[in-house]
Amino acid sequence: MTDRIVLQGLAARGTHGVFEAEKADGQMFIADVTLEVDLRPAGQSDDLARTVNYAQVAEQAVAVLAGESLDLIETVAERIAAAALEHGLVEAVEVTIHKPEAPVGVPFGDVQVGIRRERDVPVVVALGGNLGDVRATLEDAVARLEAIEGFAVQSVSPLFETDPVGGPDQPDYLNAVLLGRTRLAPHTVLRRLHEVEARHGRVRELRWGARTLDLDLIQYGDPARQTDVLMDGDELTLPHPRAHERAFVLLPWVAADPAAQLRVGGRLRPVADLLQERSADGVRPGPEWRPTW
């Protein structure tokens, strides 16, 4: 069940409407705003930074109600929804605008317009593994990612075989990159990736050690549109801090999206250029695969 923060009865006097009297005299408008947010991290940590500051959402909604005169309350609803989705943890928002003094011309109780809008963000996920039937594991991982509510697989790169780097002696890896879209917040995506890893027996006992499945969130958002999320936390750093150094990420990424870009040190770089600057020795085409989702 989706966690929610509900703001009901946000009210302000505004001048929205198509008639001159509405724009001159104004009337009361009321907004109900429901935010879909993963509240588990906040509930477990008691940390305000892990939830949404609903006072700010309320202030933004009231500012729209009392602000620029608009003809349609549909537009009022859209602007409130857009402002709510700017808060990085909000995955979806429902907005209902009430116009109880609307010039309907007959007796009535209320006029309402309700909308629902979801976050829709491109994401890049790197897949890899070197224990067991790796190709079957990666194929299953792709299907399980598609099955996550709020996550959609768009495309998957060919497989590449990679020599292990660092750590103990271990088998070669198979690697791929998945391109998807999601309404889930970054930390929620990360938790879902870890859940899929756990289903395949992934444990984190030895750094750089062999593993059945590795799913890394490389990028969240579109850097070309300045919508990529930048964060540096104990649990999650975005973009992935070592992706630009790893040919086993860059090669499949370019294969999946030749125009891909990555922010490196605050600077936007084509992934193809990053790949040219690094040796791809030890990374070679892998076996054929046709993952389904």
N, C-alpha and C positions, 0 to 999 in steps of 0.2 A: 504494500500500500504506500502511495506517495505521501511524504511528509508535507505539511502545509503551514504557512503563516497567513492568517486572514485579517485583513483590515476592513472593517465595515463602517459605513456611515461617514466617510470623509466628506465634509461639506464646505462649500464656498459659494459666494455669489459671483456669477459670471455673466458674460454678454454673448453667449453662443446662441445662434439661431439665424434663420433666413429673413425674418421680418425686422423692419426698422425699429419697431418698439422694443423688440427683444434686445437689440444691440444698444439702444439708448437707455432703457430702464434696467435691464439686467434681471436675473432671477436666480433662485437657488438651484445648484446642481449637487448631486450626491454620487460618490464613487465607492464601490466595493471592490477591493483588490485582494486576490488570492494568489500567493506566491508558492510555487512548488519548489521545495528546497530539500536537499538531503540533510536532515537535522541530526543524524547519528553522530557525526564528529563533534558537533557542539554539545550534544547531550552527554557524550562520554568524557569530554574534556573540560566542560564549563568555561569555554573560551569564547568570548564575544567575536573574535576574529574568524571563528569557524561557522558563523551564521550570518544572516542578513540584518543590517541595521534598519529595522522597519520604520523607525522614526524618519529616516532619510527618504524612504519610499513614500511615506505619508506626506512629507513636505513637498516632494516632487509632484505628487498627484494633485495636491491642493493648488500648487503653483500653476498647473495646467488648467484646472477648473476656473481659477480666478484670472488667468492670463489672457493671452491674445484671443480676440474674438474670432470664433470659427463658426461656419454655417451649420455644421453637422456634429451631433454628439458621437457619431461613428468616428469622426476624426479625433475628438477628445479622447475617446477610448484608446485609439491607436497610439496616440502620443503618450498616454500614461503607461500603456503596455511597453512601448519602446524604452521609456525611462527605467522601468522596472527591470527589463532584461539587460540593462547596462551593468547591473550588479552581478558580479561574476558567479555567484553561487546560485542565482535564480535559474532554474531549468525551464520553467514554463510559468505563464501568468494568465490569470483570468480577470477580466475587468468588466464590471457592470456599471453603466452610467444611468442614473435616475434623473428624470426631468419632470418633477411633479407639478410644475406650473406651466407646462407646455401649452401653447394655444391650439388645443385640439378642436374646440368648438362644440364638444358634447361633454356631459359629465363623465369623469374617469378618476381612477385612483392614482395611477402612475404611468409614466412612459419609461421603458428601460431598453437599453441596447447593451448586449453582452458579447464579448469576444474572448477567444483564447488564442494565445500566441506562444510558440515554443522557440527556444534557442535552437539554432541550426548551424553548427560549427564544424568545419573540416578538421579532421585529425589524422595524424600519421602514427602508425604503430609498427614497430620492428618485431619480427618473430624469429625465434631461433631455438635450436636444441641439438643435442648430440648423444642422447641416451635412448635406447629402445628403438622402436619403429618411428623414426623422427618424422618422415613424410606423413604417415598416418596421423601422428600427433598434431602436426601443424594444420593438416586438413580439418581435423576435429576442432582445433582452436578457432579457425576461421568460421566454421559453422556455429560454434558457441558464441562468438562475438556477435554474429548476426542475430542470434536469438535473444540478446540482451535488449530489454525494453528501452527504447530511446537511443539505440545505437544501430546504424545501418552500414554495412560493408558496401563500398563503391567499386573497388577493384583491388587486385592482389598481384604483386610482381611475380616473375618466374622465380624458381628456387636457385640459390647459389650455394656452392660448397665452399667452406672456409676453414683454413688451417687454424687451430686454436692459438690464441695469443695469451701468454702469461699463464700462471697457474700450474698445476701438476700435469703430467702426461695424461692425455685424454683423446677420445676420438674426434675426427673432424666434425664441424658443425654444418647444418643446413640452415640457411637464412632467407628471409623474404621480408617484404614491406607491404603493409596493408594500408589502403586509403579508405577512410570512412567519414561519416558525418554523424553528429550526435547532438542531443539536447542536454546531455548530462554534464555536470560541472567537472572540472579537471580531476579533483580528488575522488569523485565518484567513478570516473572512468578508470583511474588507477586502481581503485579497490576492486572493480569488476575484472580488470586484467589479472590481478592477483588471485581472484577466485577461480578464474579459468586455469591459471598455472597450478593452483592447489589441486584441482581435479585430476591433474596429470602427475601428481606426486612431486611437484617442485618444492625443494627445501633450500633454505639460504644458510648453509652451514659453512661453506668455504668460498671466499671471494675468488672469482675467475675459475671456479671449479665447474666440472661437468654438470649438466642439468637436462632434465627431460623436456622442459619448455621454458622459454624466456620471452616475456612480452613487455616491451618498453614503450612508453608513451613518448614519442619523439617531439611532436609539435601539436599544439592545440590552437586552432584559429588560422587565419590567412595573413601571413606577413605582408603580402602584396597589397592588401587592403588595410593594413595597420590594425588588424583585429586579432593578431596572435597574442596569446597570453604569456606574459613574462613573470616568472616567480622563481624564488630561490629559497626553498624551505627544507626542513629536515626530511620530510617525506617525499617531496616532489620538487624538481627543478625543471623549468620550461624556458626555452626549448631544452631538450636533453643536452647536458653540458659536454658530452663527448661525441655526439652524433657526427659533428663536422670532421672528426678525426678518423672515423671508422669506415673503411672501404666496404665492409660487409653490410653497412647500412646505406651508404651513398649509392653503391652500384644497383641494388634492387630498387632503391627509391627512384633513381633516374629511369630505370627500366619501366617503372609503373607510371611515372610522371616526368617526362623530359623537361618540362618547364618549372619544376619544383624550385622553391626558394627557401632559404633558411637564414634566420638572423644569427649572426656570429659576432659577439662582442659589440652588439648594438648596430651592426651593419648588415644590410640585406645582401645575401650572396646567392647566386644560382647554384643549386646543388651540383650541376654538371661541372661548374668551374671548381668547386671544392674537390670533386673527384679527380680532376686533372692535376691538381696540386699534390695529390697523395698517391703513393704506390698502391696498386691493386694486386700486388703479388700475394699469392696465398688465397685469392678469391677467384673462383672459376664457376662456369655454368654448372648447375646441379641437375638432378634428374627431372624429367618431365613431371608436371603435376597439373591437375585440373580441379582445384578446390571448388566446392559448391557452397552457395549460401542463399 
